[in-house]
Amino acid sequence: MYSTDAPATQDRQQRPEDRFSMTPFATLIEQYKAIFFDAYGVLKNAHGLIPGIDGTIDALIAADKPFYVLTNDASRSPDQLADSYARLGLPTITADRIVSSGMLAREYLQLKVNHGTVAYLGTDTSAHYIENADLHALPIRAVNLDDAADITALVLLDDEGFDWNTDLNKTINLLRRRNIPVIVANTDATYPVRGQQVAVAIGAVADMLERIVGKQFIRFGKPDAQLFMFAYDLLREKMPISKNEILMVGDTLKSDILGGNKFGFDTALVLTGNTPVEDVDLRIKATGIIPTYVCESAAV
């Protein structure tokens, strides 16, 4: 079973056939120099903050331990995401603590797509990442397929802000006409909404569109390494630290835990989001993705 008091190394991970045991999250704060959190399903959900998570953030701040929120949410800018935490009663999760996959998409646009108009699927607020790259952002609903020569890229940012019939059909036809890069700024297929229910995220829309048009999209977000590297580099600018001194906390095996494992972090799977407690043992066995710890939640 998973140990609650062994040294912080990947050697602690158990075989898939072993049944997990719960680790109190408070013991993990003591063992690591820094914590990386996923956002949705770990810190908050559709109802607000995960119960007790404010105590975790307070404990990290009191212990002067750095933390970052690593999120595939590209629907809003880091400032807007920080405002959302402030409205929930956590003003200490400031914009400089948030690392969004949208930030990586913005960097790609700045380096590789530095001219023209960039069409997007998402909310008006999600267009921040395009506009912040000094490019003209155009929602797919406003695209004229007969006058699309100036469109140099398409970015998939969020599952809201567009019509799932008209605008997805327009997207398919745009990609049939224009050979342009498609950037997926959120690789999540689903996100938790209430109870054990989930909703379709833009990553699943990207998978569908990619199959239909037969083109390879460019993806940013967990489980790929770029988001972890971005946060790791930010942290190393502030302090000397190695990967085995950082804990990645997430609610999804195939993004948070897989990505953290591959990057070399210890990982904690919490059961407040995409992975329900009654399914966790089966999912670990079925996927072979083994977290260092399993915790009921990230609350202390």
C-alpha positions in Angstrom: 0.0 0.0 0.0 1.1 3.6 -0.4 3.2 4.8 2.5 2.5 7.9 4.4 5.9 8.4 6.0 8.5 7.1 3.5 11.1 9.5 2.0 9.9 11.6 -0.9 11.1 9.6 -3.9 9.4 7.9 -6.8 10.6 4.5 -5.4 7.6 4.8 -3.1 5.2 4.1 -6.0 3.5 0.7 -5.7 2.5 -2.0 -8.2 -0.9 -1.5 -9.8 -2.2 -4.7 -8.2 -1.7 -3.2 -4.7 -4.6 -1.4 -3.2 -4.1 2.2 -2.3 -4.3 3.7 1.1 -5.2 7.3 2.0 -2.5 9.8 2.9 -3.4 12.9 5.0 -2.5 15.8 2.9 -1.1 17.7 5.9 1.8 15.3 6.1 2.8 16.0 2.5 3.1 19.8 3.1 5.8 18.9 5.7 7.8 16.7 3.3 8.1 19.0 0.2 9.7 22.4 -0.4 7.1 23.4 -3.0 3.6 22.3 -4.1 2.1 22.5 -7.6 -1.7 22.3 -7.7 -4.1 21.6 -10.5 -7.1 24.0 -10.3 -10.4 22.5 -11.1 -11.3 19.5 -9.0 -8.4 20.2 -6.6 -8.8 23.8 -5.4 -12.3 24.5 -6.6 -15.3 23.1 -8.5 -18.6 24.3 -9.9 -19.9 25.0 -6.3 -16.9 27.0 -5.2 -13.8 26.2 -3.2 -13.1 22.5 -2.2 -13.9 22.4 1.5 -10.9 23.1 3.6 -8.6 24.2 0.8 -8.3 27.7 2.3 -6.6 26.1 5.2 -4.1 24.4 2.9 -3.2 27.7 1.2 -2.9 29.4 4.6 -0.6 26.6 5.9 1.7 27.0 2.8 1.9 30.7 3.2 2.6 30.4 7.0 5.4 27.9 6.3 6.7 30.2 3.6 6.5 27.4 1.0 6.0 28.4 -2.6 3.2 27.0 -4.6 1.8 27.4 -8.1 -1.5 26.6 -9.7 -0.9 24.7 -13.0 -4.1 24.9 -15.0 -5.3 23.9 -18.5 -7.9 26.6 -18.2 -7.3 29.1 -21.0 -10.8 30.7 -20.7 -9.4 33.7 -18.7 -6.2 35.5 -18.2 -4.1 34.8 -15.0 -5.4 38.2 -13.6 -9.0 37.1 -14.2 -8.3 33.7 -12.7 -6.8 35.3 -9.6 -9.9 37.6 -9.3 -12.1 34.5 -9.4 -10.2 33.0 -6.4 -10.4 36.3 -4.6 -14.2 36.3 -5.0 -14.2 32.8 -3.5 -12.3 34.1 -0.5 -8.7 33.2 -1.5 -7.0 36.5 -2.5 -3.6 34.9 -1.7 -3.8 32.9 -5.0 -2.5 35.9 -7.0 -1.8 36.1 -10.8 1.9 35.4 -10.3 1.1 32.1 -8.8 -1.0 30.9 -11.8 0.6 29.1 -14.7 -2.0 28.6 -17.5 -1.7 26.6 -20.7 -2.9 29.7 -22.4 0.4 31.3 -21.5 2.2 28.6 -23.6 -0.1 29.1 -26.5 0.6 32.9 -26.3 4.4 32.2 -26.5 3.9 29.9 -29.5 1.8 32.6 -31.3 4.5 35.2 -30.6 7.3 33.0 -31.9 5.6 31.2 -34.8 2.5 33.2 -35.8 3.5 36.8 -35.6 1.2 38.4 -38.2 -2.4 38.3 -39.5 -5.7 37.5 -37.8 -6.0 34.6 -35.4 -9.5 32.9 -35.3 -10.5 31.3 -32.0 -13.1 29.1 -30.4 -13.8 30.3 -26.8 -15.2 33.2 -24.8 -14.3 36.8 -25.4 -12.2 36.8 -22.3 -10.1 33.9 -23.5 -9.0 36.0 -26.5 -6.6 37.7 -24.0 -3.9 35.2 -24.9 -4.1 36.1 -28.6 -4.3 39.8 -28.1 -1.5 39.7 -25.5 0.7 38.3 -28.4 -0.1 41.5 -30.3 -2.3 39.7 -32.8 -5.8 40.4 -34.0 -8.3 38.0 -32.4 -11.4 37.0 -34.3 -14.1 34.7 -32.8 -15.1 32.0 -35.2 -18.7 33.3 -35.3 -17.3 36.5 -37.0 -15.2 34.6 -39.6 -16.3 35.0 -43.3 -15.3 31.8 -45.0 -15.3 33.6 -48.4 -12.8 36.2 -47.0 -10.4 34.3 -44.8 -7.1 34.8 -46.6 -5.7 36.9 -43.7 -6.4 34.2 -41.0 -3.0 32.8 -40.1 -4.0 30.5 -37.2 -6.8 29.0 -35.2 -6.7 28.7 -31.4 -9.1 26.4 -29.4 -9.4 28.1 -26.0 -12.6 27.2 -24.2 -15.7 25.1 -24.6 -18.0 28.1 -24.2 -18.5 31.3 -26.2 -19.6 29.7 -29.5 -22.4 27.7 -31.1 -21.7 24.0 -31.0 -23.5 23.5 -34.3 -23.0 26.5 -36.5 -19.5 27.5 -35.3 -18.0 24.0 -35.2 -19.2 23.4 -38.8 -17.7 26.7 -39.8 -14.4 25.7 -38.1 -14.3 22.5 -40.1 -14.8 24.3 -43.3 -12.2 26.9 -42.4 -9.7 24.2 -41.9 -10.6 22.5 -45.1 -10.0 25.8 -47.0 -6.9 27.2 -45.1 -3.8 25.3 -44.3 -3.1 27.0 -41.0 -1.7 25.9 -37.6 -4.3 24.9 -35.0 -3.3 25.5 -31.4 -5.1 23.7 -28.6 -4.7 25.8 -25.4 -6.5 23.3 -23.2 -6.0 19.6 -23.6 -8.6 18.5 -21.1 -11.3 16.3 -22.5 -13.7 16.8 -19.5 -14.0 18.8 -16.3 -16.0 18.1 -13.2 -19.2 20.1 -12.7 -21.3 18.6 -9.8 -21.2 15.3 -7.9 -19.7 12.7 -10.2 -20.8 14.5 -13.3 -18.5 16.0 -15.9 -18.8 18.3 -18.9 -17.1 18.2 -22.3 -14.0 20.4 -22.4 -12.4 22.0 -25.5 -9.7 19.2 -25.6 -12.4 16.7 -26.6 -13.7 19.1 -29.2 -10.1 19.4 -30.6 -9.9 15.6 -30.8 -13.1 15.4 -32.8 -12.0 18.2 -35.2 -8.6 16.7 -35.7 -10.1 13.4 -36.8 -12.6 15.1 -39.1 -10.1 17.4 -41.0 -7.2 14.9 -40.8 -4.6 17.5 -39.6 -2.2 17.4 -36.6 -3.0 20.1 -34.0 -0.5 21.7 -31.7 -1.4 21.1 -28.0 -0.4 22.8 -24.8 -1.2 21.8 -21.3 -0.9 18.8 -19.0 0.2 16.0 -19.4 2.8 17.5 -21.8 6.0 18.7 -20.2 5.9 22.4 -21.2 3.6 23.5 -18.5 5.6 21.7 -15.8 8.9 23.1 -17.2 7.4 26.6 -17.3 6.5 26.5 -13.6 9.7 24.7 -12.6 11.8 27.4 -14.3 9.7 30.1 -12.5 10.4 28.4 -9.2 14.1 28.0 -9.8 14.4 31.7 -10.5 13.4 32.2 -6.8 15.2 29.3 -5.1 17.5 26.4 -5.6 15.3 23.3 -5.8 15.3 19.9 -7.4 12.4 18.0 -9.0 12.1 15.5 -6.1 11.4 18.3 -3.7 8.2 19.3 -5.5 4.8 17.7 -5.2 2.3 17.8 -8.1 -1.3 17.6 -6.9 -4.1 16.7 -9.3 -7.5 15.0 -9.7 -6.9 13.3 -13.1 -4.6 10.4 -13.7 -4.1 10.9 -17.4 -3.1 14.6 -17.2 -2.0 15.8 -13.7 -0.5 12.5 -12.5 0.9 11.2 -15.7 2.4 14.6 -16.6 3.9 15.0 -13.1 5.3 11.4 -13.1 6.9 11.9 -16.5 8.5 15.2 -15.5 10.0 13.6 -12.4 7.8 15.0 -9.7 6.2 13.1 -6.9 2.4 13.1 -7.4 -0.7 13.1 -5.2 -4.1 12.1 -6.6 -7.0 13.7 -4.8 -10.5 12.4 -5.0 -12.4 15.7 -5.2 -12.7 15.9 -9.0 -12.4 13.7 -12.0 -11.5 10.5 -10.1 -14.2 9.3 -7.7 -13.2 7.3 -4.6 -15.1 4.2 -5.7 -13.2 4.0 -9.0 -9.7 5.0 -8.1 -8.3 1.5 -7.5 -9.7 0.3 -10.8 -8.5 3.3 -12.8 -5.0 3.0 -11.4 -4.9 -0.7 -12.4 -6.4 -0.1 -15.8 -4.1 2.8 -16.8 -1.0 1.8 -15.0 -0.6 5.4 -14.0 0.5 5.2 -10.4 0.5 8.3 -8.1 3.0 8.5 -5.3 0.0 9.2 -2.9 -3.8 9.1 -2.9 -5.5 11.7 -0.7 -9.2 12.3 0.0 -8.6 16.0 -0.8 -5.9 18.6 -0.7 -7.4 20.1 2.4 -5.5 20.1 5.7 
